Every structure is written in structure tokens, then in C-alpha cells.
């Protein structure tokens, strides 16, 4: 499907894209680009067979690449675009895997003065507890959603090529606007991560005195799993999408205050109704997974 895939940033996501593309025979050659300080990670990617070659020189990495996917933290995007700019090829499909799309589009506009027509913003909805290329999996994106957020002027042929690439990897491709993506993901991904970080931070401080983690049940492990996510990546995501996240945090505070007051007043029926509504809302979510 593609002659040469260049992955910029071979961590969990970039490495998994490379592994999946290789497993499905979608590229003749897969190469990686990274900075000198990330040389051990690049070497590990080659040792593991995730990539065929790696480069710390962007020109060499991009040479003859007809698909380039940027899989670095969203805070690095403008710098990456500026590195790529002198070698931009109109016949190549460029994309990313960032968890926020407004900031990525803004970074492209800052670097190029516009969003190049052959750049297709995208976001694979997938992740894992561990990070780094050693955690990369060929099946990470199987039966997961991949969101494409084209902007005005995005080339439809580039969108079609990228969609087919992700579909062959095993993802279900959806298309939505940049703003809609950031609103939805703030609620379904970004806020839950903040909650997990906050809860584990709170209990971690208590654990120092009271051995709380020693007696934590499976529910805590399930909920707190996402607090194992890469702090650098999530710092960038939260700062990039703070305009969507902050109102949700305020709404959550109101919800917690409401539940607190019901407890203070021993309003058992109101508490029961609150819990029942939440259970039913989650069941509606589970039902959508079967559609």
C-alpha cells in the first residue's frame, strides 16, 4: 500500500503503528526518526524488528517516504512540523496520532501558515499501561476507533488513503470536526485520566501512613490503571485541551458536592436514584459497543 512509512516517535503508539503496518503488509519499508538523546530507544526499535532503520537526521528519515505519521506528544508538534517543512513532499501523506486535534492544527498553521492539504489529522483511540517501544503491540488498534479530523482544504484522496491504512490495521474509522473531537475526548478520555491521577495521588499520600494500597480491591486497580500513563504525554494533552477540560472539572465538582450534601442529609432515596441513573447511563454506553 505504501513504499516507505516514516514514524516520528517510536514509543507505544508509534511502535504499535509500525508493528501493525508490518503485520498487515502495508509498507515495504518502515523507518523511524528521533532525537540523539532518544538513540537507545531507536536502537531498541530496530533490535526488536519494529523498524527496518532509524535516523536522527530528518532529511534521511523522510527520503522517499510516502506515508509519515507523527507519534510524539502534542506539545512537540510545532517543532516537528518546522523540522519537516523544508522537506515537505506534496505526494506524501502526512498524519499524526495526537490526542488533541485543535492544538495539532494550530501547530501546523504556525509552522506553515496554513494546514497543508496532504496533512490529515488523526487520533487512534487506544493505549496501554506501559509506554515505550518495548510495549508496542501489533494488535493495539484492532477493533478500536480511529478518528480523522480533516479541515477545510484537506485533500480527499489523502483522507481515503489514510482511512484505508487504518482500516487494514483493524480500526473502525470515524470522521468528525476538530472542535467536536476535542469536546468529546475531553469528557471520555482527558477528564478520566485527570480523575485517576488525582485519586491515586490522594490515596498515595494516605498510603504512606495507612497502607491503603495493600488492601485495595480489583475495582481500584481497574479505575487507577490509567494513572500509569506517561505523565509527559498527559501534561501536553491537558494543557492543549484545557479550555474543554476546565468546565468539565467544574461540573464534576458540582456533582461531587451534590452527592456530599445527600450524604450529609442522609437522603438515601436520592442517593439510590443518583447511583441508579449512573448505572443505567453506563449500560447505554456498553450497549453502543455492541452496535
N, C-alpha and C positions, 0 to 999 in steps of 0.2 A: 504493500500500500504506500509506504514511504521508503525512500532510499536511505536517508540518514536522519535519525532522531537525535537531537541535541537536548539533553536535560540539564538545566541550570539549577543546581542544588539537588544533590542526591542523598536526601535524608529518607525518612519513612515514605513520604508521598512521592517524591521524585524517583526514589529507588523502586517503589512499587509500580509506578507507571512504566519504568524501564523493564522490570521483570514481566509485567503483564503483556507489554508490547512484544517482548521476545517470545513468551509462551504462545501467543496467538500468531506469531509470524508476521507481524505488521510492519516490521522495519528490517532492512538488510543489515544496517549497522546502527549501533547505539553508542553515543559518546556523551561525556559529561564535562561540564565546566564548573570550576570552583576557584576560590582564592588560595593563595600559597599557604595560608595558615590552616586551611582545611585539607592539606595534602594527605594526611593519614586517612581521612575519610574517603578521599578519592581513590587512594591506593587500595583500600579495603573493598570499595565498589568493584574495582577491576578483579581483585583476587577472588571475590565471590561470584564473578561472572555476571554481575548486574549490568555492567557496561563493557564495551569492547576496548575503549580507550578513554583517557581523560586528559584535560588540558587546563592550564592556568592562564593561557593566552586566549582571549575571547575570539580573536580572528581565526585561530586554528580550530577552535571548537565549532564555530559557525560555518566553516568552509564546507560547501556542498550540502549543508543541512536543508532539507525541505520541510521539516517539522521541528519547531523549537518550543519547548514547554518550560516556563519559569516556575520552579517549585521552591522558592525561597520565602522567608517571612515577608508579609505585605509591606513592612516598613522599609524594606530594601529595594522595592520595585523601581522607584525613580532612578536610583543609582544603576540598576541593571539595565534599564532602558537606555540610559545615557551611554553605557558601555557598548550596547548593541547598535546604537544609532548609526555609527559610521559604516557598519557592515550590513545594514538592513537590506534585505532582498525582497523585491515585490512578488517574486514567485514562490516564496516560502510562507507556510502557515505558522503564525506565532500564537501562543496562548499562555495561560498561567493556571495555577491551581490555588489561588489565594482565597481565603475565607471571607474577605470583604471585597466588593466589586467597585464601590464608589471611589475608594482610595486608589485602587489599581488604575481605573480610568483617569483619575486626576493626575496620577503619576505619569501616565502615557502622554497626557496633554501637556504637562510641564516639560517633558523631555522633547517631544516632537512638535509641540504647538497645536496638535490635534491627535486624535486616535487613529493610527494607521489603519487603512481598510482591511489589511490582512492580519490584524491582531484581533483574536477572538477571546474575550474574557470568559473564563470558565471556573467552575468550582466543583470538585468531586466531594460528595458528602460521605466521607469515610475517614477513619482514623484508628488508632490503636494506643494502648497504654505506653508501649515503648516507642522510642524515637531513634533516629539514625538509620543508616543504610543497612545495618545488620538486622533491623526489624522489618525490612521491606518484604512484601509478600505479593506473589503473582495474582492471588485471588482477592486482594484487598477491596477491589472495586466491583466484584461480582455481585449482581443483584442490589447494587447501591445506586443512588441517584447522582446524576451529573447535571449541573445547571449551567447553561450557556446564557450569557447576558450581552447580546450584541447591542451596539449603539447605532445611531444614525450614521450611515455610510459604511458599516461593516459589510464586507463582501460576502454575498450569499454562498458562493462556491466554497470559500474558506470555512464558513459555518457548516456546510454539508460535509466537507472532508473531516473536520474535527468531530462532528457528531458521529459519523461512521466509525472513526477511530475508537471513540469511547464505547459505542455500541458493541463493537467487536471485542473489546476488553470485557464486556459483560455488564456495562452500566445502562441504566434507564435514563435517557436524555430528556431534559426539560428545558424550555426556553422562557425566560422572563426578563423584565426590565432590571436595570442596575438597582434602582431605588427599591423595587419590590423585593429583590433578593436580600438586600441589607436589612430591610424591615423584618422579613421572615426569619432570617438566620440569627438576628439579634435575639428573637424570642425563643427559637428552638435549639440554638447552639451556644451563642455567646453568653446569654444570661445563665443557663445551666452550668456552664464552666465557672462563671464567677461565683455562683452559689456553692459549687463543690470546693473551690479554693477557699472561700470564706468559712464554710463549715469545718473543713479539715484543719484550717488554721486555728479556728476557735477551739476545737477538740484537741488539737495537738498541744496547745498551751496547757489545757487541763490535764492531758495525759502525763505531762511532766510531774504532776503531783498525785494523780489519782488512778493511773493505769487504765484509762478509759479504753484505749485501743485493744488491750488484752481481752476485753470482754465484748468487743463489737461483734454483732451478728452479720449474717450474709447480706442483709439489706444495706448496711453501712458500706460494705465492700462494693456492692453494685453501684450505689449512688456516688461514692467517693472515687470511683475508678478514674473519672475524667480529671481529677485533681493531679493525676500522674502525668498530665500532658506537659509539653515543652513550655516552660514559663516565658522564654523569649518570644516564641511564636504567639502566645496568647496575650502578651503585653502589646505587641504590634496590633493584633486584631482588635483588642478592646479600645485602644487609643484611636484606631482608624474608624471604628463604628460607634464611638461614644455618644453621638447625637441620637442614635437609636436605642442604645443600651440604657442611658441615664433615666429616661422616662419609665422604662420597664422596672428599673430598680426602685424608683419612687412608688410605682404601683404595687410592687411586691411588699414594700414597707407598709403600705396601707392595708394590704391583705393580712400580713402578719399581725398588725395592730388590731385588726378586726377579730382575728382568732384569739389574740391575747385577751381582749375585752370579754369575749364569750366565755373564756376560762375563768376570768375574774368573777363574772356574774353567774357562774355555774349554769349556763344556758345549754343544757345537754342536747335538746332537740335541734337548736340552731347549729351546734357543732356537728351533730349527726347529719344534718342537711348539707352542711358545707363539705364534709367528707364524702357523702354520697354523690354530690354533684361532681367532685373531682374524680371519683372512681368512674362514674359514667362518662365523663369527658375523656378519660384515658382509654376507655373501651372504644369510644368513637375513633380515637387515634389508631388503636390496634386494628379496628375494622378496615381502616383505609389501607393498611398494609396488605390486606388480602385482595384488594381491588385490582 
